[in-house]
Amino acid sequence: MKHRIQGPLSLLLLMLSGISGAFAQSASADWLIRPVTSTAQVSKSANGKNIVLDNGLVKRVFRISPNMACIDYTNLSTGRQLLRSVQQEASLVIDGKTYRVGGLYGQKEKAYLLPEWLDGFTSGIEDFQYVSYQVKPISPRIHWNDSKYWALKTKAASGKAVSFLYKAGANELHGLEVTVNYELYDGLPLIVKSLTVTNKSNKSFKIDRLVNEVLGMVEEESSVEGSFELMRKPSGIYFETNYAFNNSMNYANSDQTTHWKPDSTYTSQVHYRLQTPVLLEIYPDKAPGIELKAGEVLNSVRTHELLMNTEDRESRGLAVRKMYRTIAPWTSANPIFMHLIAKNAVQVRTAVDQCAATGYEAVIISFGSYLNMEDTTQTNLSQWKQLADYAHSKNIKIGGYSLFSSRSISPEDDVISAKTGKPGGAFFGKAPCFGSKWGLWYRDNIKNFYTKTGFDIWENDGPYPGDVCASTSHPGHHGLEDSQWRQMEIQKELYTWLNEKGVYINAPDWYFLDGTHKIALGYREVNFALSRAQQKILNRQNIYDATWEKTPSMGWGFVPLTAYHGGGSESTLEPLSEHLNDYEQLMMQYYGAGIQACYRGPRLYDTEQTKQMVIRVISWYKKYRDILNSDVIHLRRADGRDWDGILHVNPTLNEKGLVMLYNPTNQKISRTIKVPLKYTGLSAAARVNEKGGAVKIYKLNRDYTIDLTFTINGGEYTWFVVEDQNNKKS
């Protein structure tokens, strides 16, 4: 018999049950937790007027007559419409004049778009006109060897790629063709857009700007007044391109292409001066004057558009990290390496032997060592080939450091300042231009070194192609205007070439989408001259802050075994046997986060006791390597006052989660904390053990958390493994 609850209380209970049910449903349907079964499709609408891209998570619709334009951009998980107005598909500025690619005219009200308006829209005579489209499966841009280095196994990317061909409408552009490319991925609310401009005429064109995305987006807020800079930008979509640099170690501050602008044609907006940021354009800032000769092809940046379901920072970060594992799977490779300071071959062989004895997988010859990749003599190449062969005989990879920037080569090869006409004005003062004769030689020499020696890893300090160069005599670029773009092309080609040759690349800037594997977490180098006690807390802060958008494998940390930036005995670990507790905790902090650090010094161990400690930590890391390299959920940032920690999650593994907790205080602490297990995929109960000990069953709270109690002695740490309650493996 059912009992009916009446009155205000019944209404409240019904509302609460509805909220709870919706939350549970959203968790079970979250693409970050459970794979989406629908696949990418490209089809014509029933009336033949539209082309529809749909993968069950995102839908993008294009009207194809009288010209092509995007008319619908919907997040299918939330039902949210992103567009308020029709815009062109792209635009080109050629010899100072702007030409639209696609687009429709006639929308008078720009706050929203009604389908019944579309048949009345018209095409521009001088705009590039849509001709045809072609669909094919997505193919990898970089063919990397996923068996050479340990990598978190991920499913190969799949989906559909569609190309829309346009021909010039303006007579003066006859022979120019533009192809607009879209890639729609299975299992992700992700679309990747790029342009290809082909010159089939018999003359050259000067491309001053290539805009590869234009979107009239729904505003994030209605502000009657207020500055454009401070108003909220639309947050329902995340944009990232492969044109990012600034030495900042994160994408947001490296981006050079995302431009939010007001739309003066949107006259019904709330802002009195029509300054609401609702028009998005994607293009490089400093890449004008690119000459496109007869028969040549120009490729735009690649714009990655990832739809977001929430404002929650953790969820948004998880989405970005999953995007990277899908579109740039090489970034999940994560070999265990040391950073060796070596003065001779004997020290290199000793380090290789120590790596083999402890479970390390690679040696990187650090800066300050005797490795010189710019020495092209046969003697130099032969000696490093012999050392590489020795390392490989021990199943150890070998690599080295090479400096490009932060130095002067010659007045003829350095970056030339546009202000003075002399060398200087680079990001780090003086630096060579990658388009100079020496820069092109450096590129070719790096290829030659890795081909001749069989080296496996390249730690590249620079180049920084954000530098613009006013030289008109460098063979790699024409002048100031195209210098940044051409240097980027040279660098991208080199990184892609090395990646496909099986070389692992540590780089100082955000070049993941063109082949690099790892970047610094983001730290202040002089901090490694501080005391070990300070370093432990600062390192955990760096780890916490760097893993919102980066996966563990995408960042490296630093551990000064010997003095660095003037650090004394309080900052270093040598002699290692005298600082075993600090050495172990520094290792556990990084390996417990799934992050490789540059253990920079002449050796990994000095006594048998030290050796056994290193073996113990590396063995633990390898046992839990899959979950430790999985996504990080941020529990509490280190502040030295109370516990801090992180949680790794992966719903596809037996170990659904692994919690790392630290006590930085001098006193034993006992705490009960809520551990969020939503992204482990668990919904009812979890098996939890501390340090491989006895298993305890926890029932999940309604918010997908468990109440975990722990005790940690002063200055120590602990860890917990989280499994499904039905998993009897412990």
N, C-alpha and C positions, 0 to 999 in steps of 0.2 A: 504494500500500500504506500503510495506517495503522499507526502505531507507538503502542503502549500504554505510557504512563508509569505506573509503579507506585511504591508506597511513600509516605512522608510528603510527599516533594517533589511527587508528582503531586497529592496532596490540596491542597497549598498553591497550586499553579498553577491548579487548577480553581477554588479559592475566589477567587483574584485575577482570573481571567478572568470569573468570574461577577459580581464587583463592578464590573469595567470595563464589562461588557456592560450591567449594570443602569444604570450612570451614563450610558452613551451613549443607552440607551433613554429614560431620564428626560429627557435634554436634548432629544431629538427629539420627545418628547410634551409638552414643557412649554408650557402655554398662553401663557406670557409671550413665547415665541419664535415658535411657529407657531399660526395660527388654528385653533380647534376647529370642526369642521364640524357637529357636532350642534347642534340648536337647542332652545330652551326649549319644554317641553311641560307641559301640565296635564291630567291624566287621572284616571279612576276606576280603582281596582284591579279585578282580575278578579272578586273576591268582592263588589264593590260597597261594601265597608266603609270604604275609604280614598280620599283624594284625594292624588295624587302630583304633586309639582313636581320636574322633572328636566331638566337641560340638558347632561348628559354630564360636568359637572364637580362639580355639587352636587345632592343629592337631599334633599328634605324631604317627609315623609309625615305626613298628618293622619288620625286616626280620626274619623269623623263621627257615630258613635252610641255611647252615648246622648247624648253631647255632643261637641263638637270639641276635639281636643287633638293637639299635635305628638308623634309617637311615634318618629320617625326623622329624624336630621339627619346626613347622611353626606357626607364629602369623597370624591368618586369618584376623584380622582387618587391618593389615598393609601389609601383604604379605611377611613379613620379615622371612627369613630362619635363624635359630639360629645355625645350625650345619655346620661344615666344614669337620668333619671326624668321622668315626665310632670308638666307644670305647666299652669296656666291659660294661655290665649292672651294675656290682658291683664288689667288690673284697674283699677277706678275707686274712688276714695275720695270719697263723696258725703255731705255733711253729717256728716262724721266717721266714716262706716261704710264698710267695704271690701266691694266686690262684684266677684266674679270673672267674667271673660268667657271662657266655655268652660271646659275642664278636665275631668279625670276623677278619681275617687277609688277607692282600693282597692290601690294599690301599697304593699306593706309593706316590701319590700327596695328601698332607694333607691340601691344601688351600681350596679345594672344593671337593664335592662328586658327581659323575655322576651316574645315575641309571644303565647305561649299564655296569658299573664295577662290580655290586653286584654279578652276577652269577659266577664270577671268584674267589670270596672270599672263604676262607677255615676256618675250625674250629681247635682250639687247643685241643690236646688229653687230657691234664691234666686239662682243664678248666671244670667248672661245665656246664653240657649239658642241654639244654632246653628239657622238656618232654611234657608239656601240659599247657593249660590255662583254667581258670574258670571265669565266669562273674556273678555278682550279683548286686543288688541295693546298694548304699551307705547306711550305717547304722551309727547312732551317736555313737561316742566313749564314750561320757559321757552323761548319762541320767539325765539331770537337770530339776528341777521343775520350769517352766517358769511362774508360777502363784504366787509364794511365795513373790517375790519382784517385784517392778515396773521395767519393761524393755521395751525398744523400740521394738515394735513388728516387727519381721522380718520373712520372709518366711522360712519355714524349709528347710534345705539343702537337695538337691536331686542330683542324678547323678548315675554314674556307677563305680563299683569297679571291677578291673580285677587282677587276681593273676596268675603269671607265675611260674610253678614248674621247678626246676633244680635239677639234681642229680650229685653227685661228679664224675668227670672223673678220678681223681688220685686214685690209689689203696689204698694209705695210708689214704684216707678220706672216704673210703667205709662206708656207713650208714649215712653220712651227707647229708641233703637236704636243699636247699635254696628256699624260696618263695619270689619272687619280687612282691610287691603289688603296684598298681597304683589306685588312686581315681581321677576321672574326674567329675567335678562339673557342674551342669546346671547353665548357666548365668554368669559364671566367667571364665576368661582365666587361670584357676588354675588346676594344677596337683599335687597331694600329693603322694610321693613315700616313701616306707619303705621296710625293709627286715625282714624275719623271718628265723632263722637258727634252724633246728630241728636235734637233735642228735639221730638217730635211731640205732646207733651202741652199742656195749657193752663196750666202753671205753670212756675216757674223752679227750677233746681237749682244748688247750689253745688258745683262740682267742686274738691275739695281736692288731688287728685292723679290724674294720668292716666298709668298705666304701660303702655307700648305693647309691651314685650317682657319675657317671663319665661322663663328657660331653666335647667333643672337640668342642669348640665354636668359632664362627667368632670373629676376633679381633675387638676392638673398634677404634684403630688407628694404623697407620703404622709409626713406629719410627725406624730409622736406628740405633740410639744409645739412651742412656737414661737408668735410673735405673728401674728395675722391679717394685719396690715399687711405683714409681711415675707415671708409665704408667696407662692409663685408663683401667679399667676392663669392660668387656661387660655389658651393661646397659639395654639390652632389656628384662631382666628377673630378678626378685627379688626372693632371696632365704631366707627362714626362717625355722629353725628347733626348736623342743621342747627340746633343750639342750643349754640354754642360761642363764648366770648369770654373774654378775660383779658389782652389786649394782649401776649401772649407770642410771637406770630408762628408758633406751631405748634399742631397740633390737640391733642396729648397733654396740654398744659398749659392748653388752652382749654376742654376738654370739661366740660360741666356735667350730664351725663345718665347716665353709665355707673356703676352701683353693684354692686360685688361684695359678696355677703353670705354668711354661713354658713347651713347648712341643718340645723336641729336635728332634723328628721324623718329625716335620714340617720344612723341610729344605728349602722350598721356601719362607718362611716368610721374611719380609723386615729387621727385626732386625738382625744386623750383627752377634751378639753372640747368636742368637736363644732364646732370653729371653722374647719374647712377652707373657703377661699373657692370655693364651687362653685355658688352661686345668683346668677344675673345678673338684674338688673332695670334697665330703661331708663326714666328719667323726669327732668324738670327738678327741681332741688333747691328753687328759690325761686319756685314758681308755684302757690301754693294760692289758694283763694278766688276761682276764676274763675266768674263767674255765667253760666249758660247759660239764656237766656230762652226762652220758648215760641217755637217756629219757628226757633230759631237752630241753627247747626252749629259744632262745635268740632273742629279738626284737631290731631292730636298732632304731636310731632316726627317726623321721618323717620329711621328707624334703618337704616343701611347695614351689612350683615353680609357681610364678605368673608373667605372661607375661605383659610387659609394652608397651604402645603405643607411649610414648612421653618422653622427657627429663624434662618436666615441673614438678617442685617439688610438686605443688598442686595436679595435676592429679595423680601423682605416690602415693602421700599420701592418696588420696581418694580411690585408688585401694586397698591399704593395709588395710585401715579401713573397706572397704566393705568385704574384705576377712575375717577379724576377725568376723564381724557380722554374716558371713555365717558359718564358721567352728568352731567358739567358741561363740555361741550366748549368753552364760551366761555372757559374758563381757558387754552386753548391759543392764544388770540389774544395777539399780542405786538408791538404797534407800537413803532417806534424813536422815542423822544421825548427832548427836552431840557427842563430845568427852568429857565424863564426868570425872572430878576429884572428886572422892568420897572417904570419910573416913568411911562411915557407911551406913547401909541400908536405913535410913531415907533420906539421900541425893539422893540415887538411886531412891526411890519412888517419891521424889519431882521432879527429872529430868524427870522421866516417865510422871508425870502429866503435866509438862510444855511442853513436846513433844506433848502429846495428845491435849493440849490446843492450840498449835500454828500450827499444821499440820505436824510436824516432824514425821518420821516413825521409828526411831531407836535410841537407846542409846548404845554407846560403852564405856565400862569402861576403862578409859585411863591408861597409865603408870603413876606410882606415886600414884595409888589408892590402895585400900585394897584387891582387887581381887587377889587370888593366885590359879591358875589352877593346880598347882603342889601339893596342899594340897588334899590328897586322902581320908581324913576322911569323915565319913558319915555326920558329923555336917556341914562341909564346903559345901558338895554337896547339902545337904538339904536346907541350907539357900539361895544358889543361885538358886535352883529349885523354891523356894517360890517367889523370886524376878522375875524370868523369868515368872512364872505363873501370877504374878501381872502385869508385862509389857504386856503380851499377853491379859490379860483381858481388857486392854486399847487399844488393837490393835497396840501395839508398839513392835518392835523387840528388842532384847537385845544381846549384844556381849561383848567381852573383849579382852584385850591385853595380849600377852604372849611373853616373851623374851627367845630366844634359844641361840643365839650367843652373842659375846662380853662379855663373862664371863667364868670363870673356874668352872668346876664341881669337878674334882678330877684328880690326875695323871693317874689313870686307865681309865678314860672316856674322857679325853681331846684329841684333835688332837695332834698327835705325829709328830714332825718335822723330815723330812728325813735327814736334815743336822746334827742335834744335837742328835737325838734319844730321845729327851725330849719333854714335852708339850710346845707348842708355834708354831709360824710360820703360824698361820691361817690368814685369810683375815683381821681380827681385833685383831691380836695378839694371844690371847687365846680364845678357843671356844671348846665346846664338839664335839665329832665325832658322827654323826647320826648313825653310825654303831656300836657304843659302847653299852655296857649293859645299861647305862643310856639313851643313845639316843633312843634305841628301847623301853625302858620303857616310855620315854617322848611321843613317837608316840602313844603307847597304852593308855597312860593316857589321852592324848588329846581326843582320840576317846571315852574313858569312860566318861570324863567330859561332852562332848557334848551330849552323849547318856543319861546320868543321869539327867542333868540339863535342857535340852531342849533349850539351848542357840542357837542363830540364826547366829551370826557373829563371825568370828575369825580374829583378827588382829595379825598376826604372824610376829614378829621381828626376822628374820632369819627363819630356818637355811640357811647357805650359803654352799651348797655342792660342791662349787668350791674348797673348802679346800681338799687337799689330806692328807692322814693320814698314817704314816709308822708303825702303830701298827700291830702286828701279832697276838694279842690276842683278838681283838674285834670280837664279834660273827657275826656282820653284813657285814664284808669284810675279805678277806684273808690277805691282806698286802697293801703296798703302791700302787701297780699297779692298782688294781681294786677298790681302796677306793672311788675315785670320782664317778665312775659309780654306785657303789652299794648305796652310799648315795643318789644319784639322784633317783634311783629306789625307795628307801624308801620314799623319800619326794613326788615323783609323786603319789605313791599309796595313801599316806595320803591325799593329796589335792583332788585327784579324789574321794576318799571315802567320804570326807566331802562334796564336791560339790553334790554328788548324795544323800546325807542325807539332803540336803537343806540348808547347812551352807554357808553363804556368806563370802568370804575370801579376806582380805586386806593383801597383801604380799609385801616384800621389793625388790623383784626381778622378772624377766621376766618368770613367770610360767603360763601364760595365757592358753597355749595349753594343760595343764594338770589339769586345773580346777580352777585356781585363777581368781578373778574378777577385782581386782583393784590394782594399784601400785601408788606410789607418782608421782606427775607431774615431779618432778626433781627440787629441790630447795636447797638452803643452809640454814640449820636450824638456824644458828646464825643470819641470816637476820631478823628473827622474834623478835629479841631484838632491831631492829632499830625503828625509829619513824614510826608512822602510815602513815604519808605522804610518806615516802620512801616505806613502805610495799605495799601501793596501786599500785604504779608504778611497783615495782618489781614483785608483784603477776601477774599483767597483762602481763609482759614480760614472766613469767614462763608459764602462760596459753597459750600465743601465740606460744612459742617455743615447748611446749609439745604436741600440737594437730596437728602436721604434720602427724604423723603415728598413734597416739592413738586417739580413739574416746573420746568424753567428759566423758563417763561413765568409762573409763579405768584408769583415773587418779584422785588422791585426792590432795587437797591443804591444807592450814593450816591458822587458825586465832587464835592468842593467846588472849583469853579473859582475862587471867591472865598472870603473868610474865613467860617468857620462855627464857632459856639461859641467864638469868640475866637481861632481859629487864625491864626498869623502867616504870614510869607512862606515858611517851611519846610513849611507844610501845604497851601498853595494852588497852583494852576497858573497863575494870572495873574501876569505876562503870559504867555500861552500859548506864544508863540514861544520863550521862554526856558526852557521846561520840556517840550520836545517828546518826549523819550524817556520821561519819566514819564507824560505825557499819553497817548502811544501805548500804553504797557504797561497803564495803568489801563483804557483802552478794550478792549484785547485780552483782559485778564482777564475782564471782564464779557461782552463779545460772544463770547469764546471759550467761555464757559459758557452762552451763549444767554440771558443775563440783561440786562435793561435797567437802567441806572443813572440816577439823577437827576443829570445834568450841570448843576449849579446855578450859574448866573452870567448875565452879560449877553450872551454871544456864544459861538459854537462855534469861531470862528477869528479871528485878528487879523492874520495875514500870509498871503501866497499859499502859503508853505511849510507853514504850519499847516493851511490849507484842504486842500492836497493830501494831507497825512497823514490828516486826517479822512475824506476821500473814499476813500483807499486802504483804511482799516480797514472802513468801511461797505460798500464794494464786496466786500471779502473776506467779510464777515459775510453779505451777501445771496447770494453765490455758494454758501455752505455752510449757508444758513439752516435748511434742513430738518433736517440732521443735528445742527446746533448747538442746535436747540430740542428734540431728542430726549433720551431719558433719560440721566442721568449715572451712570456707574459710578465708584466712588471708588477711586483708585489710592494716593495718599499725601497726607496732610494737610500743609499748609505749616507748617514749624517754623523756617525760616531757616537750618537746619543742612545740608540736602541738598536734592535735587530734590523737587518736589511736582507733582501733576497729577491730571487727571481724564480719563475716556474717555466720549464720547457713543456710544450704540448705537441702531440701528434696523434690524431685519432686513427691513423692507419697502422700504428705499431702495437705490439703487445704491451710495451711500456707506454702508456698513454700520457704520462707526465713524469717529470722529475723536478723536485723542489730543492733549491740550494739556499741555505740560510746561514747567516753569519752573526756573531756577537762581537762587536768591536769594543765593548766595554771591558773593564777589569774585573767585573763581578759576574758570577753565574746568574743567568736569567732563565725564567720559565714564562712562556707566553702561550696564549691561545689565539690563533689568527684565522681569518677566513681565507681559504685558498680557492680561487675561482677555477672550476673545472669545466666550464662550458665548452671551451675549445679543445678539450680532450675527447669530446664526443660522448662522454659518459652522462647519463641522465638519471640513474637510480641509485647506484652504489659504486663504491670503489674499494679495491684492495690496496692498502698502503703499508709499506715497510720502511723502517729507518735503518739506513746503512746495511741493507740486506738481511735485517733481523726478522723478528716475529711479525707476521702479517696481522693487520687489524682492518676490519670491515667498517667503512664509513657510509652512512646514508647521506645522499646529497640533499641539501636544503632546496627550497623552491627556487632559489636564485642560482642554482647549480654550484654552490659552494659547499665545502666541508669545513668543520671547525677542528683545526689541527692544533694539538698541544705539543710543545717541544721544550726541551731544556738544553742549554748550551753553556759550557764553561766559558769564562772570560777569555776573549781573544781567539776563540775557536769557531768551528763551523760544524754543520751537520747537513745531511741530505736524505730525502725521502723519494722512493719510487712509487708511482701511482699506476695501478693496473685495473682492468675490468674485473668485477667481482667473480666472473665466470672463468677467468684465466687462472689455472692452477699452477702455472709456472711462476716461480718467485726467485 
